[in-house]
Amino acid sequence: MTPSASNRPAGHALVEALIAQGATTVFGVPGESFLAALDGFYEHRDRIRFVACRHEGGASYMAEAQGKLTGRPGLCFVTRGPGASNAAIGVHTAFQDSTPMILFIGQVASSQRDREAFQEVDYRQMFGPGTLGFAKWAAEVHDPDRLPEYVGRAFHVAMQGRPGPVVLALPEDMLAAATSAPVLDRIEPALAAPAPAALARVHDLLLAAERPLAIAGGSGWSAHACESLERFAESWQLPVGCAFRFHDVFDNRHPNYAGDVGIGINPKLAARIRDADLIVAIGPRLGEMTTSGYELLTPPKARQWLVHIHAGADELGRVYAADLAINSSMACAAPALATLAPPATLRWAGWTASAHADYEANQVPTPVAPLDMAEVVRCIDRHVPADTIFTNGAGNFAGWLTRFHRFAGMRHAGRTHLAPTSGAMGYGVPAAVAAALLEPHRTVVNLAGDGDFLMTGQELATAIAHGAGRGAGKLVSIVVDNGTYGTIRMHQEREYPGRVSGSDLGNPDFAALARAYGWFAGERVETTAAFEPALVAALAADRPALIHLRLDSDVSTSRTTLTSIRRNAEARRGKTTRPS
Ligand SMILES: Cc1ncc(C[n+]2csc(CCOP(=O)(O)OP(=O)(O)O)c2C)c(N)n1
């Protein structure tokens, strides 16, 4: 602890505490409820910046992206009821994505508590902790002298075990009160490690297996842990798939890479997982999206032998009774796995080679005219550096990115994919802005659907106001405008063919909108050929750039069209197919 020299407002002490934890940037929308903290940011403006956003949803997404990118808690400041309500989406995302994050909420003055004072909410109730809740821990700080204790615990809880969001409510009088509270030293999470007996059991299971497959994912990976995973995969010649939204844990260009285990999974990889006799799940929650609706592995006891390694003790055994459950951080588990000595010959070299061959074959697209999204992704890959950070929210459009882009593993580049496991629309634009602000030397590409984009498109203003995308790294947002909430339309055509309800969109001219915010934007792109020059111009711009793509709404996914989905659904129902 650093002894404090003198009394200062608790709002200042709070900012000092964040700086001591290594924070240089926080995201938020101001409120009169935390003026003393805002004054603390002013006081320490040479060491930490407050990025003022245009909506708390955008701010909380930015903080969540900061948590994903840095592995330390992303930091967000919002005001009472309205601000906290808007910020809830980022907290939920951090919970489902196991991302360390702290949401600070200005609270009504202590003298007004429990009167339903202006904008008063009980945040312990609203975000209350639980395994299906929003936050890992929610608390309110009443005594300025106890700020170090609360902030310290918030950092611990956010990073410890399965990382996640913490909510701290800060009554305005508490923030304004003087304190001589000291500042805590930097907090690091305690790292659980696999026991030697557990490692020996992994070794035995591997020796007994004939068709093993590793699924890597979850949070808490570092470059060193990813490198160790690669060594483990190489020495045991294991095929490795990446869990939903954790495409960058294993280098997609590696010969052992088998593909992503998520929405739109390669059917051959799905079949391979079903057929495997040993699954070594290293880090991921075995959630609905990673298990294709709990079907690739069937709960509670999977057909395959299952080794589940997870940083959160509560996550183990929650859905699956694993044959071997190991409570370990990735920082300790991956290097430990890398020490396991393989036998002289392995039985499954052909199995691993064919897993990668399946992945390669799945990269061959079916040509689409006039705008081919697979070619768009390939073109992006030709023009941007390998360490480019890609961001997206939720929608079918993301399927082209995850199917055709080869994410460089974190071992080479740090995180290269920021996307919500929670399937939260609107994530991609704020995540891209946050990434561009936090890592200005890296290029950031956001792929957004038209529905996705307009949920948080106002954060284009935040990018301009704070100088994002003006350094060596570029910031490009690509909007896939198909005039529909296409994912929902796809589900409708499958379940209620031909009955379009609530999924059509009326769209603005996205390029004109971007220009109004001060972004660069060229002509709308309607053909594959027009994309490359548009991208080159966007990457050459001296400011953030947006590319507006027009995609035929019938092109539903990288594998099928709405017409085909509707025809299949009608055929299933024994109806006559209408001419389209
Ligand atoms: C915040 C939020 N609201 C609603 C949904 C449900 N939802 C999932 S995908 C989707 C449509 C996405 O549309 P768009 O961004 O245009 O992408 P497309 O599917 O057309 O490619 C909706 C409404 C969601 N996942 N998140």
The ligand as an SDF file (V2000), in Angstrom:
LIG
                    3D

 26 27  0  0  0  0  0  0  0  0999 V2000
  -29.2330   -6.6770  -28.6520 C   0  0  0  0  0  0  0  0  0  0  0  0
  -29.8640   -7.7830  -29.4440 C   0  0  0  0  0  0  0  0  0  0  0  0
  -31.1340   -7.6500  -29.8720 N   0  0  0  0  0  0  0  0  0  0  0  0
  -31.7040   -8.6260  -30.6090 C   0  0  0  0  0  0  0  0  0  0  0  0
  -31.0240   -9.7610  -30.9210 C   0  0  0  0  0  0  0  0  0  0  0  0
  -31.6740  -10.8830  -31.7600 C   0  0  0  0  0  0  0  0  0  0  0  0
  -31.0190  -10.9120  -33.0780 N   0  0  0  0  0  0  0  0  0  0  0  0
  -30.0130  -11.7780  -33.3400 C   0  0  0  0  0  0  0  0  0  0  0  0
  -29.3840  -11.5950  -34.8490 S   0  0  0  0  0  0  0  0  0  0  0  0
  -30.4950  -10.3910  -35.2320 C   0  0  0  0  0  0  0  0  0  0  0  0
  -30.5050   -9.7440  -36.5800 C   0  0  0  0  0  0  0  0  0  0  0  0
  -29.1790   -9.2140  -37.0090 C   0  0  0  0  0  0  0  0  0  0  0  0
  -29.4000   -8.4020  -38.1360 O   0  0  0  0  0  0  0  0  0  0  0  0
  -28.2380   -7.7170  -38.9370 P   0  0  0  0  0  0  0  0  0  0  0  0
  -27.3050   -7.0240  -38.0320 O   0  0  0  0  0  0  0  0  0  0  0  0
  -28.8430   -6.8770  -39.9810 O   0  0  0  0  0  0  0  0  0  0  0  0
  -27.4370   -8.9360  -39.5400 O   0  0  0  0  0  0  0  0  0  0  0  0
  -27.8910  -10.0800  -40.5520 P   0  0  0  0  0  0  0  0  0  0  0  0
  -28.4060  -11.1940  -39.7170 O   0  0  0  0  0  0  0  0  0  0  0  0
  -28.9220   -9.4980  -41.4670 O   0  0  0  0  0  0  0  0  0  0  0  0
  -26.6460  -10.4540  -41.2730 O   0  0  0  0  0  0  0  0  0  0  0  0
  -31.3390  -10.1250  -34.1530 C   0  0  0  0  0  0  0  0  0  0  0  0
  -32.4250   -9.1150  -34.1600 C   0  0  0  0  0  0  0  0  0  0  0  0
  -29.7110   -9.8730  -30.4280 C   0  0  0  0  0  0  0  0  0  0  0  0
  -28.9670  -10.9550  -30.6480 N   0  0  0  0  0  0  0  0  0  0  0  0
  -29.1490   -8.8530  -29.7240 N   0  0  0  0  0  0  0  0  0  0  0  0
  1  2  1  0
  2  3  1  0
  2 26  2  0
  3  4  2  0
  4  5  1  0
  5  6  1  0
  5 24  2  0
  6  7  1  0
  7  8  2  0
  7 22  1  0
  8  9  1  0
  9 10  1  0
 10 11  1  0
 10 22  2  0
 11 12  1  0
 12 13  1  0
 13 14  1  0
 14 15  2  0
 14 16  1  0
 14 17  1  0
 17 18  1  0
 18 19  2  0
 18 20  1  0
 18 21  1  0
 22 23  1  0
 24 25  1  0
 24 26  1  0
M  CHG  1   7   1
M  END
$$$$
